[in-house]
Amino acid sequence: MTLALKAQGNAAQPECLKRIQKFLPGFSSNAHQLPVKVQVDAVMALRNTAKKDTRRVS
């Protein structure tokens, strides 16, 4: 999971936003069961995507 999130963050494609949000507790009901490391990687992937498309991430 972490490798996939890192790859999506490095690609910084706005199309990956829904996939990244599945790992964040505010957007998914089951995300709180994931390890904190996975959630941190999701935030970092979202941060990298925000650099490219700020309007859709905010």
Secondary structure, DSSP 4 states (H G I P E B T S, - for coil): -HHHHHHHHHHT-GGGHHHHHTTSTTT-TTGGGS-HHHHHHHHHHHHHHHHH-HHHH-
